[in-house]
Amino acid sequence: MESIIANHPAISTAAVVAIGTPPQLAAMAIAKVESDNKEELLNSITTYLTEQLPQYMHPSTLVIESTLPLNNNSKVDRKALHLYFANSHRQIDYFEAPLDTPIEQQVAKIWRELLDVEQISRNDDFFHIGGSSLTAINLLSAYLAQGFDADIDLIFNNTIFCDMVSALEQSNSAKAEWIASIDLSKMANKALTHFDNASAFEVDKPIQNILVTGSSGFLGTYLLNRLLQKTDYHIYCLLRCDNKQHGFSRLQQAAKEKGLSDTIIQDRITVIPGELSKSNLAYRMKTISTCQEMSI
């Protein structure tokens, strides 16, 4: 951090310390040439840091001085630097209460509960008031539980409260527009094309075999479990797998994850390695022969 700040064209050196509880970064920079317009220089450094570092790594306090405090060994006096920041309280941010809108109040409530703080400012940086990579994951879980269309990148790229709220609003708006653009009637009509001319499949003998796709997915796992329990069909499972044993392992793992019996009756199941999206379902020639021979 110190070297990055010092690489700014107008800065000769810099020192960074952690202050407060929870810890926040505070930086003191020394300009190569004294300037009467420190505000302009501060803005330039802030813009520069935005190009160099993710926002959550920016110092919460940044000041320009003529010299750094040094000890008797001519090294940066960290204790003096801590005392300087403790006494000055020259914070970049200022307190601004969240707006009285549903989304800002909802996000503020989530932040307060997650970070265990009493007040949230619209200028607060999530990572400067107690947030961490772990709490960012918890924050994402809280957003998703409340129906926000969010991901972890949204949090790390918009760490300031007001920016994060704005990003959430834009994301939710984009999702709402996408949902509104879906023409369910058009989709249904397309799916039912030629349905009027369809005829029921005539079964002239008892069903003995059945082909199931997606048998390791959420619905397919339950369907396979039901078929094994309630029927005596022989079940052919089309699975993306390296070989049959790998396929059986996938079926067992899927059942176990959903709390179902992972005892797969292998003599009632034939695993067919393949994929629906591939030409010929990505079958090997031997598998094609197997499918042609079975009566489904």
C-alpha positions as CSV (number, residue, x, y, z in Angstrom):
1,M,0.0,0.0,0.0
2,E,2.7,2.5,1.0
3,S,4.7,1.8,-2.2
4,I,1.6,2.2,-4.4
5,I,0.8,5.6,-2.9
6,A,4.4,6.7,-3.2
7,N,4.3,5.7,-6.9
8,H,1.8,8.6,-7.5
9,P,3.7,11.2,-9.6
10,A,3.1,14.0,-7.1
11,I,4.0,11.9,-4.0
12,S,7.6,11.3,-2.6
13,T,6.8,8.9,0.2
14,A,3.9,7.6,2.3
15,A,3.2,5.6,5.5
16,V,0.1,3.5,6.3
17,V,-1.1,2.3,9.7
18,A,-4.2,0.5,11.0
19,I,-6.3,2.5,13.4
20,G,-9.5,2.0,15.4
21,T,-11.8,-1.0,16.1
22,P,-12.5,-2.6,13.8
23,P,-9.2,-1.8,12.2
24,Q,-9.2,0.7,9.3
25,L,-6.3,1.9,7.1
26,A,-5.0,5.4,7.5
27,A,-2.4,6.9,5.2
28,M,-0.2,9.9,5.3
29,A,1.4,11.0,2.1
30,I,4.2,13.6,1.5
31,A,4.0,15.7,-1.6
32,K,7.1,16.3,-3.7
33,V,6.1,19.9,-4.0
34,E,3.9,21.7,-1.4
35,S,0.5,22.5,-2.9
36,D,-2.0,25.1,-1.7
37,N,-4.8,22.9,-3.1
38,K,-4.5,19.7,-1.0
39,E,-8.1,18.8,-1.9
40,E,-7.3,18.5,-5.5
41,L,-4.2,16.3,-4.7
42,L,-6.3,14.1,-2.5
43,N,-8.8,13.5,-5.2
44,S,-6.0,12.7,-7.7
45,I,-4.5,10.1,-5.3
46,T,-8.0,8.6,-4.7
47,T,-8.5,8.3,-8.4
48,Y,-5.1,6.8,-8.8
49,L,-5.7,4.2,-6.1
50,T,-9.0,3.3,-7.7
51,E,-7.0,2.3,-10.8
52,Q,-4.4,0.3,-8.8
53,L,-6.4,-1.4,-6.0
54,P,-9.9,-2.8,-5.4
55,Q,-12.0,-0.3,-3.4
56,Y,-12.1,-2.4,-0.2
57,M,-8.3,-2.0,0.0
58,H,-8.4,1.9,0.0
59,P,-7.4,3.7,3.2
60,S,-10.4,5.2,5.0
61,T,-8.3,8.2,6.0
62,L,-5.8,10.0,3.7
63,V,-3.9,13.2,4.6
64,I,-1.2,15.2,2.9
65,E,1.6,16.6,5.1
66,S,5.0,18.1,4.6
67,T,6.9,15.5,6.5
68,L,6.4,12.1,8.1
69,P,7.0,11.7,11.9
70,L,10.4,10.1,12.4
71,N,12.1,8.4,15.4
72,N,15.7,8.7,16.6
73,N,16.8,6.2,13.9
74,S,15.3,8.4,11.1
75,K,12.6,5.7,10.5
76,V,8.8,6.3,10.4
77,D,7.6,6.7,14.0
78,R,4.5,4.4,13.9
79,K,3.5,5.3,17.4
80,A,3.5,9.0,16.6
81,L,1.5,8.3,13.4
82,H,-1.1,6.4,15.4
83,L,-1.3,9.3,17.8
84,Y,-1.7,11.8,14.9
85,F,-4.6,10.0,13.4
86,A,-6.2,9.4,16.9
87,N,-6.1,13.1,17.6
88,S,-6.9,14.6,14.2
89,H,-9.9,12.4,13.1
90,R,-9.5,13.8,9.6
91,Q,-11.8,11.3,8.0
92,I,-12.5,11.5,4.2
93,D,-16.1,10.2,4.8
94,Y,-18.8,12.1,6.6
95,F,-22.0,10.7,8.2
96,E,-25.1,10.7,6.0
97,A,-28.0,8.5,7.2
98,P,-29.5,6.1,4.7
99,L,-32.4,7.4,2.7
100,D,-35.9,6.6,3.8
101,T,-36.5,4.2,0.9
102,P,-37.3,0.5,1.2
103,I,-34.1,-0.7,-0.4
104,E,-31.8,1.6,1.6
105,Q,-33.5,0.8,4.9
106,Q,-33.4,-2.9,4.0
107,V,-29.7,-2.9,3.1
108,A,-28.8,-0.8,6.2
109,K,-30.6,-3.3,8.4
110,I,-28.6,-6.2,6.8
111,W,-25.3,-4.3,7.3
112,R,-26.1,-3.4,11.0
113,E,-27.0,-7.0,11.8
114,L,-24.1,-8.5,10.0
115,L,-21.4,-6.1,11.2
116,D,-22.9,-5.6,14.7
117,V,-22.9,-1.8,14.4
118,E,-25.5,0.7,15.5
119,Q,-25.3,3.2,12.7
120,I,-24.6,3.0,9.0
121,S,-23.7,6.0,6.9
122,R,-24.3,6.2,3.1
123,N,-20.6,6.9,2.8
124,D,-19.5,3.8,4.8
125,D,-17.2,1.3,3.1
126,F,-18.3,-2.2,4.0
127,F,-14.7,-3.4,4.5
128,H,-13.7,-0.3,6.6
129,I,-16.4,-0.8,9.2
130,G,-15.7,-4.5,10.0
131,G,-16.4,-6.3,6.8
132,S,-14.1,-9.1,5.5
133,S,-14.0,-11.7,2.7
134,L,-16.0,-14.0,5.0
135,T,-18.6,-11.5,5.9
136,A,-18.9,-10.5,2.2
137,I,-20.1,-14.1,1.5
138,N,-22.6,-13.8,4.4
139,L,-23.7,-10.5,3.0
140,L,-24.3,-12.1,-0.4
141,S,-26.3,-14.9,1.3
142,A,-28.4,-12.2,3.1
143,Y,-29.1,-10.4,-0.2
144,L,-30.1,-13.5,-2.0
145,A,-32.4,-14.5,0.9
146,Q,-34.1,-11.1,0.5
147,G,-34.6,-11.6,-3.2
148,F,-31.9,-9.3,-4.5
149,D,-30.2,-10.2,-7.8
150,A,-26.6,-10.1,-6.5
151,D,-23.3,-11.8,-6.8
152,I,-20.0,-11.5,-5.1
153,D,-18.5,-9.2,-7.7
154,L,-21.2,-6.7,-7.1
155,I,-20.1,-6.5,-3.4
156,F,-16.4,-6.3,-4.1
157,N,-16.8,-3.7,-6.9
158,N,-19.3,-1.5,-4.9
159,T,-18.0,-1.4,-1.3
160,I,-19.5,2.0,-0.4
161,F,-23.0,1.7,0.9
162,C,-24.7,4.2,-1.5
163,D,-22.8,2.6,-4.5
164,M,-23.8,-0.9,-3.4
165,V,-27.5,0.1,-3.1
166,S,-27.3,1.7,-6.6
167,A,-25.8,-1.5,-8.0
168,L,-28.5,-3.6,-6.4
169,E,-31.2,-1.3,-7.8
170,Q,-29.7,-1.6,-11.3
171,S,-29.4,-5.4,-11.0
172,N,-32.9,-5.8,-9.8
173,S,-34.2,-3.5,-12.5
174,A,-32.4,-5.4,-15.2
175,K,-33.8,-8.7,-13.9
176,A,-37.3,-7.3,-13.8
177,E,-37.0,-6.1,-17.4
178,W,-35.7,-9.5,-18.5
179,I,-38.6,-11.3,-16.8
180,A,-41.1,-8.8,-18.3
181,S,-39.7,-9.5,-21.7
182,I,-40.5,-13.2,-21.6
183,D,-43.6,-14.0,-23.6
184,L,-45.0,-17.1,-21.8
185,S,-47.9,-17.4,-24.3
186,K,-45.5,-17.4,-27.2
187,M,-43.3,-20.0,-25.5
188,A,-46.3,-22.2,-24.7
189,N,-47.7,-22.0,-28.3
190,K,-44.3,-22.9,-29.7
191,A,-44.0,-25.9,-27.3
192,L,-47.5,-27.1,-28.3
193,T,-46.9,-26.9,-32.0
194,H,-48.5,-29.9,-33.7
195,F,-50.0,-31.0,-30.4
196,D,-53.5,-31.2,-32.0
197,N,-52.1,-33.8,-34.4
198,A,-50.4,-35.9,-31.7
199,S,-51.7,-39.3,-30.8
200,A,-51.2,-41.3,-27.7
201,F,-48.5,-43.9,-27.6
202,E,-50.1,-47.3,-27.9
203,V,-48.6,-49.9,-25.6
204,D,-49.2,-53.4,-26.9
205,K,-47.3,-55.2,-24.2
206,P,-46.3,-54.5,-20.6
207,I,-43.5,-51.9,-20.1
208,Q,-40.2,-53.6,-19.2
209,N,-37.6,-50.9,-19.9
210,I,-37.5,-47.1,-19.5
211,L,-35.0,-44.5,-20.6
212,V,-34.3,-41.6,-18.1
213,T,-32.3,-38.5,-18.8
214,G,-31.0,-36.2,-16.1
215,S,-31.1,-38.9,-13.5
216,S,-28.3,-37.3,-11.4
217,G,-30.1,-33.9,-11.4
218,F,-32.5,-32.6,-8.7
219,L,-35.7,-33.9,-10.2
220,G,-34.1,-36.9,-11.9
221,T,-32.7,-38.2,-8.6
222,Y,-36.1,-38.3,-7.0
223,L,-37.7,-39.8,-10.2
224,L,-35.1,-42.6,-10.3
225,N,-35.6,-43.3,-6.6
226,R,-39.3,-43.6,-7.1
227,L,-39.0,-45.8,-10.1
228,L,-36.7,-48.2,-8.2
229,Q,-39.2,-48.4,-5.3
230,K,-42.5,-48.5,-7.1
231,T,-41.8,-50.4,-10.3
232,D,-39.9,-53.4,-11.6
233,Y,-38.7,-51.6,-14.8
234,H,-35.2,-52.0,-16.0
235,I,-33.9,-48.4,-16.2
236,Y,-31.5,-47.0,-18.8
237,C,-29.8,-43.8,-17.5
238,L,-28.3,-41.5,-20.0
239,L,-25.5,-39.7,-18.0
240,R,-22.5,-37.5,-18.7
241,C,-19.8,-39.8,-17.4
242,D,-16.5,-41.4,-18.3
243,N,-17.7,-45.0,-18.0
244,K,-20.5,-47.0,-16.4
245,Q,-18.9,-47.2,-13.0
246,H,-18.4,-43.5,-13.0
247,G,-22.0,-43.1,-13.9
248,F,-23.1,-45.3,-10.9
249,S,-20.9,-43.2,-8.6
250,R,-22.7,-40.1,-9.8
251,L,-26.1,-41.6,-9.1
252,Q,-25.0,-42.7,-5.6
253,Q,-23.6,-39.2,-4.8
254,A,-26.7,-37.4,-6.1
255,A,-28.9,-39.6,-4.0
256,K,-26.8,-39.2,-0.9
257,E,-26.8,-35.4,-1.2
258,K,-30.6,-35.4,-1.2
259,G,-30.9,-37.7,1.8
260,L,-32.1,-40.6,-0.3
261,S,-30.9,-44.2,-0.2
262,D,-27.6,-44.3,-2.0
263,T,-28.0,-48.0,-2.6
264,I,-28.2,-48.2,-6.4
265,I,-29.6,-51.6,-7.6
266,Q,-27.1,-52.0,-10.4
267,D,-28.7,-55.1,-11.9
268,R,-31.8,-52.9,-12.6
269,I,-29.9,-50.0,-14.1
270,T,-27.9,-49.7,-17.3
271,V,-25.7,-46.6,-17.4
272,I,-25.4,-45.1,-20.9
273,P,-22.5,-42.7,-21.1
274,G,-23.6,-39.8,-23.4
275,E,-24.9,-36.3,-23.6
276,L,-28.2,-34.9,-25.0
277,S,-26.5,-31.8,-26.5
278,K,-24.0,-33.9,-28.6
279,S,-24.4,-35.5,-32.0
280,N,-25.9,-39.0,-31.6
281,L,-26.0,-38.1,-27.9
282,A,-22.2,-38.7,-27.9
283,Y,-22.8,-42.4,-28.0
284,R,-20.1,-44.9,-28.7
285,M,-21.1,-47.4,-31.4
286,K,-21.4,-50.2,-28.8
287,T,-23.9,-48.0,-26.8
288,I,-25.9,-47.3,-29.9
289,S,-26.3,-51.0,-30.5
290,T,-27.5,-51.4,-26.9
291,C,-30.1,-48.7,-27.3
292,Q,-31.3,-50.2,-30.6
293,E,-31.8,-53.6,-29.0
294,M,-33.7,-52.4,-25.9
295,S,-37.5,-52.2,-26.0
296,I,-38.6,-49.0,-24.3
